[in-house]
């Protein structure tokens, strides 16, 4: 029974063992076959690779040999070229050495010749000096005197031709310049159409009746004393009907006093307390007007921010007049004209405008500070840090300082245009007569002058000269000398024409 039951198990194990052994043998056989196939394939690939490598190596060797041959050829060519260049350089060097020797030899020769020429020139100069001295000794006249006499003789012989040439040159140049100036000024004046009406800051106060004079004076004069003390002006009440006069050097104070009096008269109550109140109100109003006037002038000219104190000083010019012309309006006008002239002439219009506006700023305080209004204005602008170019442009408008730029001449021209236009200024009779006397006095101070007349309200000076003492050329020179002296000594708006008249009359009587 044991063998009967174990037999199938043994058979199964034996079968499994045989299967495993048989599988192993087959697997081994297949693996060996694959290995042999792979080795055969690898040998084939290796053989092919070795063959290709040998071919590539052979080709590379051939290419390297070709490159080496080409390099050797190129090296031989370059070497040949370098040898040729070296030969050329050697030849040039030899030639340069030869030329250098020639130049050195020529330079020595030139130096020797220069020395000989210098020596000869010195000898000739000595001979010329000796000859000149001998001539001076023989002729008993010096070289300078002979030169003067020669020129005088040439001038005498060609006097008419010289006069004609001078007249022609002056006429042509003057006509050209005058036409150009007229064109520019015409354009500028047309572009700026300012008012011709003068604004006079009056010091006369009109009264509704003479009865109000007693109230203004007050008991024992206390009201008028209070007004004078608070405003700093003198109140003059005379026999002139319905009028009183305010006298004082400060135009702003006069305006404050005038405005305060007008308020008191309108109110009707006049006593010290009321006077003090009205003066305070008038002061505030005038200060406000001054500031507004200064700001308005800057706005009109398009000028940037300026120190408030400088704006205030500029506004004070609204209460200042010069020859009847309001100084602030005059300054604004000069600013406009200066800016337009600068544009026409290629100068800086901003600098010209500022210099034109501030050219009379010194007049705001010239009654308080010593010095001319130009000097005072210069100090004011420097104090408030105004650009030096603007200061240099404004300081020369009365020729107290030299012209340093084109803008400085433009400002002077604009100032003259503004002051000289019709209706701009009013001269007093005394100033007008004094100017005429000065013009005639200056002309009469020259020799050869017979009569002098200042005509056309002092815009023309006619000078009659003696024809026997003065020729045409001298008369022309006299006109220039008189004009120059007038420019130096007389202050006047616009220009003055100097007309020298030389008249020859031939008189004979038939009997």
LUMLUM-896472 format. One record per residue: x, y, z of N, C-alpha, C in turn. Coordinates in steps of 0.05 Angstrom, whole numbers, plus 32768, in hexadecimal, padded with zeros to 4 digits. Layout:
N
XYZXYZXYZ/...
//
This chain:
511
80117FE88000800080008000801280188000/80288017800C803A802E800D804480347FF2/804D80207FE5805780237FC98041802B7FB7/802A80217FBC801380287FAC800B80457FAF/800F80507FC78008806D7FCB801E80807FC4/803880797FC5804E808A7FC08055808C7FA4/804E807A7F95805680787F79804D80907F68/803680997F69802E80B17F59803E80CA7F61/804380CD7F7B805280E57F84806E80E47F79/807A80CD7F7A809580CA7F6F809680D07F52/808280C67F44808080CA7F27807E80E87F21/806E80F57F31806A81137F2C808481227F31/8092811B7F4780AB81297F4D80C081247F38/80C1810B7F2F80D481047F1B80CE81137F01/80B481157EFA80AC81237EE280B481407EE3/80B0814C7EFB80B781687EFE80D5816C7EFB/80E5815A7F078102815C7F05810B81597EE9/80FF81467EDB810781437EBE8100815C7EAF/80E881687EB480DF81817EA680F381987EAB/80FB819A7EC5810D81B07ECC812781AD7EBE/813181947EBF814B818F7EB2814A81947E94/8134818A7E898131818E7E6C812E81AB7E65/812081BB7E75811D81D87E70813781E67E73/814781DE7E87816181EB7E8B817381E67E73/817381CD7E69818481C67E53817C81D67E3A/816181D87E36815881E87E1E815F82057E21/815B82107E398161822C7E3E817F82327E3A/818E821F7E4481AC82227E4181B482217E24/81A7820F7E1581AE820D7DF981A782267DEA/818F82317DF08186824A7DE3819882617DEA/81A082637E0481B282797E0C81CD82767DFF/81D8825F7DFD81F2825C7DEF81EF82647DD2/81D9825C7DC681D582637DAA81D482827DA6/81C6828F7DB981C482AC7DB781DE82BA7DBB/81ED82AE7DCE820882BA7DD4821A82B77DBC/821982A07DB0822A829C7D99822282AE7D82/820782B27D7F81FD82C37D69820682E07D6E/820482E97D88820C83057D8F822A83087D8B/823982F47D93825682F77D90825D82F97D72/824F82E87D62825482E97D45824E83057D3A/823683107D43822E832A7D3A824183407D43/824A833D7D5C825D83517D67827783507D57/828083387D51829983357D42829683427D26/827E833E7D1B8279834A7D00827A83697D02/826B83747D17826B83917D1A8286839C7D1F/8295838E7D3182B083967D3882C283977D1F/82BF83827D0E82CF83817CF682C883997CE3/82AD839E7CE182A583B47CD082B083CF7CDB/82AF83D27CF682B883EB7D0382D583EF7CFE/82E583D97D02830283DC7CFD830883E47CE1/82F883D97CCE82FD83DF7CB282F683FD7CAD/82DF84067CB882D884237CB582EC84357CC2/82F5842D7CDA8309843D7CE9832284407CD9/832A842A7CCD8343842C7CBC833F843E7CA4/8327843D7C988321844F7C828322846C7C8A/831484727CA18313848E7CAB832F84987CB2/833E84877CC08359848E7CC8836A84947CAF/836784847C9B837684887C82836F84A27C75/835484A77C75834A84C07C69835484D87C78/835484D77C93835E84ED7CA4837B84F27CA0/838A84DC7C9D83A784E07C9883AC84EE7C7D/839C84E57C69839F84F27C4F839885107C50/838285167C5F837985327C62838E85437C71/839985377C8683AD85457C9683C6854A7C85/83CD85377C7483E4853B7C6283DF85527C4E/83C585537C4483BF85697C3283C085847C40/83B585857C5883B6859E7C6783D285A77C6D/83E385937C7483FF85997C7A840D85A47C62/840785987C4A841385A17C32840B85BE7C2B/83F085C37C2F83E685DF7C2A83F385F37C3D/83F585EB7C57840185FD7C6A841E86037C63/842D85EE7C5A844885F27C53844B86067C3B/843886027C28843986147C11843386317C19/841D86347C2A8416864F7C33842D865C7C43/843A864C7C54845086567C648467865F7C52/846C864F7C3D848186587C2B847A86727C1D/846086757C158458868E7C08845A86A67C1B/845186A27C33845386B87C47847086BF7C4D/848086AB7C4F849C86B07C5484A986C07C3D/84A186B87C2584AA86C77C0D84A186E47C0E/848786E87C15847C87037C17848A87137C2C/848F87077C43849C87157C5984B8871D7C51/84C5870C7C4384E087137C3984DF872B7C26/84CB872B7C1584C887417C0284C2875B7C11/84B0875A7C2584A987727C3584C1877C7C44/84D087697C5084E887717C5F84FC877F7C4D/84FF87757C34851187837C218508879F7C1B/84EC87A17C1784E187BC7C1184E687CF7C29/84E187C67C4184E587D67C59850287DE7C5C/851387CC7C57853087D37C58853787E97C44/852B87E67C2C853187FA7C17852588157C20/850C88157C2A8500882F7C338510883B7C4A/8519882B7C5C852988357C72854288437C68/854F88377C55856788437C498560885D7C3C/8549885D7C2D854188767C20853B888C7C34/852D88857C4A852688987C5F853F88A37C6C/855288937C71856B889C7C7C857988B07C6A/857788AB7C50858388BD7C3C857488D87C3C/855988D67C3C854988EE7C3D854D88FE7C57/854F88F07C6D855588FE7C87856F890D7C86/858389007C7A859D890E7C77859A89277C66/858A89247C508586893B7C3E857789517C4D/8562894A7C5C8552895E7C6B8564896C7C80/8574895C7C8E858689687CA28599897C7C95/85A389747C7E85B589867C6F85A7899F7C66/858E899B7C5B857E89B37C52857789C57C6A/857089B97C81856989C97C98858089DA7CA1/859889CE7CA185AF89DE7CA985B489F57C95/85AF89EE7C7C85B28A037C67859E8A1A7C6B/85848A127C7185708A267C7685768A377C8E/857F8A2A7CA485868A3A7CBC859D8A4D7CB6/85B08A447CA685C58A577C9F85BB8A6E7C8E/85A98A687C7C859D8A7D7C6B858C8A907C7C/857C8A847C8F856C8A967CA1857E8AA87CB1/85948A9E7CBB85A68AAF7CC985B18AC57CB8/85B78ABE7C9E85C18AD37C8C85AB8AE77C86/85928ADD7C82857C8AF07C7D85778B027C95/85778AF77CAD85738B077CC585898B1D7CC7/85A18B147CC285B78B277CC485B48B3D7CAF/85AC8B357C9685A88B497C8185918B5B7C88/857B8B507C9485648B617C9C856D8B767CB1/857C8B6D7CC485868B7F7CD985978B957CCC/85A88B8D7CB985B98BA17CAC85A88BB57C9D/85938BAA7C8F85818BBC7C8085728BCE7C92/85698BC47CA9855B8BD57CBD856D8BEB7CC7/85868BE47CCC85998BF87CD5859D8C0D7CBF/85A08C047CA685A48C167C90858B8C287C8D/85728C1C7C91855A8C2C7C8E85588C417CA3/855F8C3A7CBB855F8C4D7CD185738C647CCC/858B8C5C7CC3859F8C707CBD85968C827CA6/858A8C767C9285808C857C7B856A8C987C84/85578C8E7C9585418C9F7C9F854C8CB67CAF/85608CB17CC0856B8CC67CD085798CDB7CBF/85878CD17CAA85948CE47C97857F8CF57C89/85698CE87C8085548CF77C7385478D0C7C85/85428D047C9F85378D167CB2854A8D2E7CB7/85648D277CB885778D3D7CBC85788D507CA5/85778D457C8C85798D567C75855F8D667C70/85488D597C75852E8D667C7185258D767C88/85328D727CA0852B8D817CB8850D8D7C7CC0/85048D637CBC84E98D5B7CC384E98D3E7CCC/84DA8D387CE184DB8D1C7CEB84CA8D0A7CD9/84CD8CF07CDE84BE8CDC7CCE84A08CDE7CD3/84998CE27CEC847C8CE47CF384708CFC7CE7/847E8D137CE784748D2B7CDB84718D277CBD/84858D1A7CB084838D157C94846B8D047C8D/84668CF07C9F844E8CDE7C9B84348CEE7C9D/84338D007CB1841B8D107CB484178D227C9C/842D8D2E7C92842A8D407C7B84228D317C62/842D8D187C5F84258D087C4884078D027C48/83FE8CF97C6083E18CF37C6283D08D0B7C5E/83DA8D227C6983CB8D3B7C6683C98D437C48/83DF8D3F7C3A83E08D467C1E83CD8D337C0E/83CE8D197C1483BB8D077C07839F8D0E7C0D/83998D157C26837E8D1C7C2E83758D357C20/83878D497C1E83808D627C10837A8D5D7BF2/838B8D4C7BE683888D477BC9836F8D377BC3/83678D267BD683508D147BD183398D1A7BE4/83378D327BEE83238D397C0283068D337BF8/83018D3C7BE082E68D397BD682DF8D1B7BD3/82F28D0C7BC882ED8CEF7BC582E88CE27BE0/82F98CE97BF482F68CDE7C0F82DA8CE47C1A/82D28CFE7C1782B88D067C2182A18CF77C14/82A38CF47BFA828E8CE57BEC828D8CC87BF5/82A58CBC7BF882A68CA07C01829A8C9D7C1D/82A28CAF7C2F82978CAE7C4A82798CB17C4A/826F8CC57C3B82528CC97C3982448CB17C2E/824F8CA57C1982428C8E7C0D82418C777C20/82588C717C2E82588C5B7C4182448C607C57/82458C787C6382328C7E7C7982168C7D7C6F/82108C877C5781F58C887C4D81EB8C6B7C49/81FB8C5B7C3B81F28C407C3581EE8C307C4E/82028C327C6182008C227C7A81E98C2C7C8B/81E68C477C8C81D18C527C9D81B58C4B7C92/81B28C4D7C7781998C467C6B81918C297C71/81A58C177C6E81A08BFB7C7381998BF57C90/81A88C017CA381A28BFC7CBF81888C097CC7/81838C217CBD816A8C2E7CC481518C1F7CBA/81538C147CA2813D8C047C9781388BEB7CA7/814E8BDE7CAE814C8BC67CBF81408BCC7CDA/814A8BE27CE681408BEA7D0181228BF17CFF/811B8C007CEA80FF8C087CE780ED8BF07CE4/80F68BDC7CD480E68BC47CD080E18BB67CEB/80F78BB37CFA80F48BA57D1480E38BB47D27/80E88BCE7D2A80D88BDE7D3D80BB8BE07D35/80B68BE27D1A809A8BE37D11808B8BCA7D19/80988BB37D15808C8B997D1C80868B987D3A/809A8BA17D4A80978BA07D6880818BB27D71/80808BCB7D67806C8BDE7D7080508BD57D67/804E8BC97D4F80348BBE7D47802B8BA77D58/803E8B967D6080378B7F7D72802F8B887D8D/803C8B9E7D9780358BA87DB280268BC27DAF/800C8BC17DB37FFB8BD97DB07FF48BE27DCC/80068BEF7DDA80018BF87DF57FF28C127DF6/7FE68C187E0C7FD78C317E0F7FE98C497E0F/7FE08C5F7E027FEF8C787E027FE78C8B7E17/7FD48C827E297FCA8C947E3E7FDC8C917E56/7FE58CA77E617FF68CA67E797FE58CA67E92/7FED8C957EA67FDF8C937EBF7FEF8CA27ED4/7FE58CBA7EDC7FF48CCB7EEE7FE98CC67F0B/7FFB8CC07F1D7FF38CBD7F3A7FF38CD97F46/7FDB8CE37F497FD88CFF7F527FDA8D017F70/7FE28D187F797FE38D1E7F967FCF8D337F9D/7FBC8D387F8C7FA78D4C7F917F8D8D3E7F98/7F818D467FAF7F688D3B7FB87F528D4F7FB5/7F3D8D477FA67F278D597FA27F148D577FBA/7F098D6F7FC27EF78D707FD97EDB8D787FD0/7EC78D6D7FDC7EAC8D747FD47EA58D917FD9/7EB28D9D7FEE7EAD8DB97FF37EC48DC38005/7EC68DDD80077EDC8DE980177ED68DE58035/7EBE8DDF803C7EB78DDB80597EC68DC38065/7ECB8DAF80537ED88D97805E7EF58D9C8066/7F018DB2805C7F1D8DB980647F1F8DBD8082/7F0B8DCA808E7F0C8DCE80AB7F0B8DB480BA/7EFB8DA080B17EFA8D8680BE7F158D7780BC/7F218D7A80A47F3B8D6C80A07F508D7880B2/7F4F8D9380B67F638D9F80C77F5E8D9880E4/7F448D9980ED7F3D8D9181087F438DA7811C/7F3B8DA181357F3F8DB4814A7F5D8DB68150/7F678DCF814F7F848DD481537F968DC38141/7F8A8DBB812A7F9A8DAD81167FA08D90811D/7F918D84812F7F978D6981387F928D548122/7F7D8D5881127F768D4580FD7F8C8D4480E7/7F948D5C80DE7FA88D5D80C87FC38D5380D2/7FC98D5880EC7FE28D4E80F77FE18D2F80F9/7FCA8D2481007FC78D0781027FCB8CFB80E6/7FBF8D0780D27FC28CFD80B67FDF8CFD80AE/7FED8D1380B380098D1680AB801A8D0280BA/80148CFE80D480248CEB80E480218CCE80DB/80088CC780D580028CAB80CE800B8CA480B1/80098CB8809F800F8CB28083802B8CBA807B/80378CCD808980528CD5808280538CE9806B/803D8CF68065803C8D0B805080338D25805C/80388D3B804D802F8D55805580158D5C8048/80028D6480577FE88D6C804C7FE78D8B804A/7FE58D9580327FE68DB2802D7FCA8DBB8025/7FBF8DCC80367FA48DD880317FA88DF6802D/7FA28DFF80147FA68E1B800E7F8C8E278005/7F8E8E3D7FF67F758E4B7FEE7F698E3F7FD4/7F758E2A7FCA7F6A8E1E7FB17F4F8E127FB8/7F3A8E197FAA7F1F8E107FB17F1C8DF27FAD/7F108DE57FC17F098DC97FC07F208DB67FB9/7F388DBD7FC37F508DAD7FBC7F638DAE7FD4/7F708D977FD97F878D977FEB7F9D8D877FDE/7FB68D8C7FE67FCD8D807FD97FDC8D6F7FED/7FE48D567FE47FF48D447FF480118D457FEA/80238D4B7FFC80408D4E7FF480508D398003/80618D2A7FF480728D16800080838D087FEA/809A8CFE7FF280AB8CF17FDE80A38CD57FD8/80958CC87FEB808C8CAC7FE680718CAB7FD8/80708CA27FBF80568CA17FB180428C8F7FBD/804B8C797FCA80388C677FD7802B8C747FEF/803B8C827FFF802F8C918016801B8CA6800C/80218CB37FF6800E8CC77FEC7FF48CBA7FE4/7FF68CA27FD97FDD8C947FD17FCD8C8B7FE9/7FDC8C827FFE7FCE8C7A80167FBF8C928022/7FCD8CA980247FC18CC1802F7FA98CCA801E/7FAB8CC980037F958CD17FF27F7D8CBF7FF6/7F828CA47FF77F6C8C927FFA7F5F8C958016/7F6F8C99802B7F648C9C80467F538CB68047/7F5D8CCC803B7F4D8CE4803B7F338CE1802C/7F348CD380167F1B8CCF80077F078CBF8017/7F118CAB80267EFF8C9B80377EF48CAC804E/7F058CBD805A7EFC8CCE80707EE78CE28066/7EEC8CEE804E7ED98D0180437EBE8CF3803D/7EBF8CDB80337EA78CCC802C7E988CC58046/7EA78CBE805B7E9A8CB680747E8E8CCF8083/7E9D8CE580827E938CFE808E7E9D8D0180AB/7EA58CEC80B87EAF8CEE80D47ECD8CEF80D3/7ED88D0580DB7EF58D0980DA7EFF8D1080F6/7F0D8CFD81027F1A8D01811C7F318CED811E/7F438CF081317F5C8CE081317F578CC28131/7F438CB8813F7F3E8C9B81407F358C928124/7F238CA181187F198C9A80FD7F2F8C9C80E8/7F408CB080EC7F568CB480D97F698C9B80DA/7F6F8C9280F27F808C7B80F57F748C6280E8/7F598C5F80EC7F4B8C4880E07F4C8C4980C1/7F478C6180B67F478C6480997F638C61808D/7F778C6B809B7F928C6880917F9A8C4A8090/7F928C3B80A57F988C1F80A67F8A8C10808F/7F708C1780897F628C0A80737F6F8C128058/7F768C2B80567F838C34803D7F9D8C268038/7FAD8C23804E7FC68C15804C7FC38BF88042/7FAF8BEA804E7FA98BCF80457FA18BCE8028/7F908BE1801F7F878BE180047F9E8BE77FF0/7FAF8BFA7FF77FC58C017FE67FD98BE97FE4/7FDE8BDC7FFB7FF08BC57FFA7FE58BAF7FE9/7FCA8BAB7FEA7FBE8B977FD97FC08B9E7FBC/7FBB8BB87FB67FBD8BC17F9A7FDA8BBE7F90/7FEE8BC47FA1800A8BC27F9980108BA57F92/80088B937FA3800D8B767F9E7FFF8B6D7F85/7FE68B757F817FD78B6D7F697FE48B787F50/7FEE8B917F527FFA8B9E7F3A80148B8F7F33/80248B887F47803D8B797F4180378B5E7F35/80248B4F7F41801D8B347F3680118B367F1A/80018B4B7F157FF58B4E7EFA800A8B547EE5/801F8B637EEC80348B697ED980448B507ED2/804A8B3F7EE680588B267EE180478B137ED0/802D8B127ED6801B8B017EC680198B0A7EA9/80188B257EA680158B2F7E8A802D8B297E79/80458B297E85805D8B237E7680648B057E76/80568AF57E85805B8AD87E8680758AD17E94/807C8AE07EA980958ADC7EB7808E8ACA7ECF/80A08AB77ED5809C8AA37EEA809C8AAE7F06/809B8A9C7F1A80998AA57F3680B08AB77F3E/80AA8ACC7F4D80BD8AE07F5680B88AE47F74/80CD8AEB7F8380CB8AF07F9F80B58B047FA5/80A58AFF7FBA808E8B107FC080978B2D7FC6/80AE8B317FD280B78B4C7FD880BE8B5B7FBE/80C98B4C7FAB80CF8B587F9180B58B5F7F82/80A18B4E7F8580878B547F79807B8B6D7F85/807E8B707F9F80738B887FAD80818BA17FA3/809C8BA07FA080AB8BB77F9680A38BBE7F7A/809E8BA97F6A80958BAE7F4E80798BBB7F4E/80688BB37F60804D8BBF7F62804E8BDC7F6A/80628BE37F7B80658BFF7F8380698C127F6C/80748C087F5680788C197F3F805E8C237F33/80478C167F39802D8C1F7F2F80268C3A7F3A/80338C437F50802D8C5D7F5C80448C707F58/80558C6A7F44806C8C7B7F3E806A8C837F21/80708C9D7F1B80708CA77F00808B8CB37EF9/80918CB27EDF80AA8CBF7ED680A38CCF7EBD/80A68CE97EBE809E8CFB7EA880818CF67EA1/80708CF17EB580538CED7EB0804C8CD17EA7/80608CBF7EA4805B8CA37E9B805B8C917EB3/80468C807EB680458C6D7ECC805C8C597EC9/806C8C567EDE80858C477EDC807F8C297ED9/806A8C1F7EE680648C027EE3805A8BFC7EC7/80488C0D7EBC803F8C087EA180568C0B7E8D/80688C1E7E9380808C217E8280928C087E83/80958BFD7E9B80A58BE57E9E80998BCD7E90/807E8BCA7E9280718BB47E8480748BB77E66/80728BD07E5D80758BD67E4080918BCF7E36/80A58BD77E4780C18BD17E4080C68BB37E3F/80B98BA47E5280BC8B877E5280B18B7B7E39/80998B847E30808D8B797E17809F8B7F7DFF/80A78B987DFD80B78BA07DE580D28B927DE6/80DE8B8F7DFD80F88B817DFF80F58B647DF6/80E08B567DFF80DC8B3B7DF880D98B377DDA/80C98B497DCD80C58B477DB080DE8B4E7DA1/80ED8B627DAA81068B697D9D811A8B527D9F/811A8B457DB6812C8B2E7DB981268B177DA6/810C8B127DA281048AFE7D8F810C8B057D73/810A8B1E7D6B81118B277D50812F8B257D4C/813F8B2B7D61815C8B2D7D5E816B8B137D67/815C8AFF7D6F81698AE67D7681748AE57D92/816C8AF87DA481758AF87DC081628AE77DD1/81678AE77DEB81578AD77DFE813F8AE87E06/81268AE17DFD810F8AF27E0381088AF27E21/810D8ADC7E2F81068ADA7E4C81178AEE7E5C/81328AEE7E5781448B007E64813C8B1D7E5D/81368B227E44812F8B3D7E3B81168B477E49/81028B357E4B80E98B3D7E5880ED8B447E75/80FB8B327E8481008B377EA081108B517EA4/81258B557E9481368B6D7E9781258B867E91/81138B847E7D81038B9B7E7680EF8BA17E8C/80E38B8D7E9980D08B917EAE80DD8B9D7EC7/80F68B937ECD81038B9C7EE681178BB37EE2/81188BBF7ECA812D8BD37EC5812A8BEC7ED6/81118BF27EDF810D8C0A7EEF81048C027F0C/810A8BEA7F1581018BE17F2F810D8BF37F45/81248BFF7F4081308C107F5481208C297F5B/810E8C317F4880FE8C497F4D80E98C447F62/80E58C2B7F6A80D18C257F7F80DB8C307F9A/80F68C327F9E81008C3B7FB881178C4F7FB4/81198C5C7F9C812F8C6E7F99812D8C887FA9/81158C8D7FB481118CA47FC681198C9D7FE2/811E8C837FE881258C7B800381438C728004/814E8C697FEE81698C5E7FED817A8C707FDC/81938C757FE481A58C867FD681B08C777FBD/81B38C867FA781BE8C7B7F8E81AA8C7E7F78/81B38C797F5F81A28C7A7F48818F8C627F48/81798C647F3981658C4E7F3981718C357F2C/81858C387F1A81928C217F0E81A38C127F23/81B38C227F3281C38C157F4781B28C087F5C/819C8C157F64818A8C0A7F79817D8BF17F6E/81738BF27F5581668BDB7F4981798BC37F47/81928BC87F4081A68BB37F3E81A98BA57F59/81AB8BB57F6E81AE8BA97F8981958B997F91/817E8BA37F8A81658B957F9181648B7A7F83/816A8B797F6A81688B607F5B817D8B4C7F64/81958B567F6B81A98B447F7681A08B397F91/81938B4A7FA1818A8B417FBC81758B2A7FBA/81648B2B7FA6814F8B177FA381578B017F90/81708AFF7F89817B8AE87F7A81728AE77F5D/816D8AFD7F5181668AFD7F34817E8AF67F24/817A8AE87F0D818F8ADF7EFC81A28AF67EF4/81BC8AF17EF581D08B067EEE81CC8B107ED2/81C48AFF7EBF81C08B077EA381AA8B1C7EA2/81958B197EB281808B2D7EB3818A8B487EBE/819B8B467ED481A68B5E7EE081B88B6D7ECC/81C98B5E7EBE81DB8B6A7EAB81CB8B777E94/81B48B6C7E8D81A48B777E7781968B907E7F/818E8B937E99817F8BAB7EA181918BC27EAA/81AA8BBC7EB381BA8BD17EBF81C68BE57EAB/81C58BDE7E9181D28BF07E7E81BE8C027E6F/81A48C037E7881918C117E6881948C2F7E69/81A48C397E7D81AC8C567E7D81CA8C597E7B/81D78C447E7181F48C457E6B82058C4A7E84/81FA8C447E9C820A8C467EB4821D8C2E7EB6/82168C187EAA82278C007EA9822B8BF97E8C/82418BEB7E8582468BE47E6982338BCF7E5E/82308BD07E44821F8BBB7E37822F8BA17E37/82228B8C7E4182308B727E4382218B5C7E33/820A8B637E2781FC8B4F7E1881E98B5D7E05/81DF8B4E7DF281CB8B597DDF81B28B617DED/81AA8B527E0281928B597E1181948B747E1E/81AC8B7D7E2781AF8B977E3481A98BAD7E20/81B28BAA7E0781AC8BBF7DF3818E8BBE7DEC/81828BA77DEC81668BA47DE681558BB37DFA/815C8BAF7E14814D8BBD7E2A814F8BDB7E27/81678BE57E21816A8C027E1E815A8C0C7E06/81598BFD7DF081498C057DD9812C8C057DE0/81238BF07DEE81068BEE7DF580FF8C057E08/81118C0C7E1B810C8C227E2D81088C3C7E1E/811A8C417E0A81188C597DFA80FF8C597DE9/80F68C427DDE80DE8C417DCF80C68C487DE0/80C48C3C7DF880AE8C407E0A80AC8C5D7E13/80C48C6A7E1880C48C857E2280C08C9A7E0D/80C78C937DF480C68CA77DDE80AD8CA67DCE/809C8C927DD180848C917DC080718CA77DC7/80618CB07DB4804F8CC77DB9803C8CC27DD0/803A8CD67DE280288CD57DF880328CC57E10/804B8CBB7E0F80558CAA7E25805D8CBB7E3C/806C8CD17E3780778CE17E4D80708CFE7E49/80728D0C7E5F806D8D297E5E80848D377E6C/80918D497E5E80A68D587E6A809B8D727E76/80A68D7B7E8C80A08D957E9680AD8DAA7E84/80A28DC37E8680AD8DD87E7580CA8DDE7E7C/80D18DDC7E9680EC8DE27E9F80FF8DCD7E93/80F88DB47E95810A8D9F7E8B810D8DA17E6C/80F68DA87E5F80F78DAB7E42810A8DC27E3A/81078DD87E4781188DEF7E4081358DEA7E47/813A8DDD7E5D81558DD77E6581628DC47E50/81538DB17E46815E8D9F7E3281668DAE7E18/81548DC17E10815B8DD17DF881748DE27DFC/81768DED7E14818E8DFE7E1A81A78DED7E1A/81A58DD47E2581BC8DC37E2681C58DBB7E09/81B28DB57DF881B98DAE7DDD81C78DC57DCE/81BD8DDD7DD181C98DF47DC381E58DFA7DD0/81E68DF77DEA82008DFC7DF882168DE97DEE/820F8DD07DEC82228DBC7DE3822C8DC27DC7/82198DC97DB582218DCE7D9982338DE77D97/822C8DFC7DA7823B8E157DA682578E127DB3/825C8DFD7DC282768DF97DCE828C8DF17DBA/82848DE97DA282978DE17D8D829F8DF97D7C/82B88DF97D7482C28E0F7D6382B78E0E7D47/82B48E267D3B82AA8E287D20828C8E297D1E/827D8E277D3582608E287D3582578E457D36/82458E4D7D24823B8E687D2482208E6B7D33/820D8E597D2C81F38E5A7D3981E98E3D7D3E/81D88E3B7D5281CD8E217D5981B08E247D61/819F8E127D5681828E137D5C81798DF67D62/816B8DF47D79815E8DDA7D8081418DDC7D77/81398DCB7D64811E8DCD7D5981108DB27D5C/80F78DB27D5480E68D9A7D5680E58D8F7D72/80E08DA17D8580DE8D997DA280F78D8B7DAC/810E8D947DA281278D897DAB812F8D6F7D9E/81218D667D8981288D4D7D7C813C8D527D65/81418D6B7D5E81558D717D4981658D8A7D51/817F8D887D4C81918D9E7D52819E8DA77D38/81998DC07D3181A48DCB7D1881BC8DDD7D1F/81D28DD67D1481EB8DE47D1A81F68DF17D00/81F88E0B7D0082038E1A7CE982208E207CEF/82328E187CDC824F8E1C7CE082598E2F7CCB/82718E3A7CD1827D8E4D7CBE828B8E3E7CA8/82838E437C8E828F8E357C7882AD8E3B7C74/82B58E527C7E82D28E597C7A82E48E4B7C8E/82D98E437CA582E88E367CB982E68E177CB9/82D28E0D7CAA82CD8DF17CAB82C58DE67C90/82D28DD07C8882CB8DC37C6E82B68DAD7C73/82AE8D9F7C5D82998D8B7C5F82A18D747C71/82BA8D6B7C6E82C38D547C7E82C38D5B7C9C/82CC8D737CA382CC8D7C7CBF82B08D7F7CC9/829E8D887CB882828D8C7CC082758D707CC7/827C8D5C7CB782728D417CBD827D8D377CD8/82968D3D7CDD82A28D347CF782968D447D0E/828F8D5D7D0982838D6E7D1E82688D627D26/82588D5A7D12823E8D4E7D1882408D367D2B/82548D257D2582588D0D7D3682618D157D52/82738D297D54827D8D317D6E82668D3D7D7F/82558D4D7D72823F8D5A7D81822C8D447D8B/82258D317D7982138D1B7D80821E8D0B7D98/82388D067D9782458CF67DAC82448D057DC7/82498D1F7DC682488D2F7DDF822C8D317DEA/82188D337DD881FC8D337DE281F58D197DF0/81FE8D037DE481F98CE97DF182058CE77E0C/821C8CF37E10822A8CF17E29821F8D047E3F/82148D1B7E37820C8D307E4B81EF8D347E4E/81DE8D2D7E3B81C28D337E3C81B18D1A7E3E/819D8D1B7E4F818A8D057E5281718D0C7E43/81688CFA7E3081518D017E1F81458CE77E15/812B8CE77E10811E8CCF7E0481228CCF7DE5/81238CB87DD981248CB77DBC81408CBD7DB2/81408CCD7D9C815A8CD57D8F81598CF27D87/81718CFD7D8481738D197D7C81848D1A7D62/81798D277D4E81878D2A7D3481998D427D35/81B28D3E7D2F81C68D557D2E81CA8D5B7D11/81C28D737D0981C48D7B7CED81D88D937CEB/81F08D8D7CE182048DA27CDE82028DAD7CC1/81FE8DC77CBF81F98DD57CA582118DE77C9F/821D8DE17C8982348DF27C7F822B8DFE7C64/82268E187C65821B8E257C4D822F8E3A7C43/82358E387C2982478E4C7C1C82378E5E7C0A/82398E787C0F822A8E8B7BFF823E8E9E7BF1/823A8EA17BD7824B8EB37BC7823A8ECC7BC1/82438EE37BCB82338EFC7BC882458F107BB9/82398F1C7BA582478F317B9682328F467B8D/823B8F5E7B8B82298F747B84822F8F7F7B68/821C8F837B58821F8F8F7B3D82198FAD7B3F/822B8FBD7B3882268FDB7B3A82278FE77B1F/
//
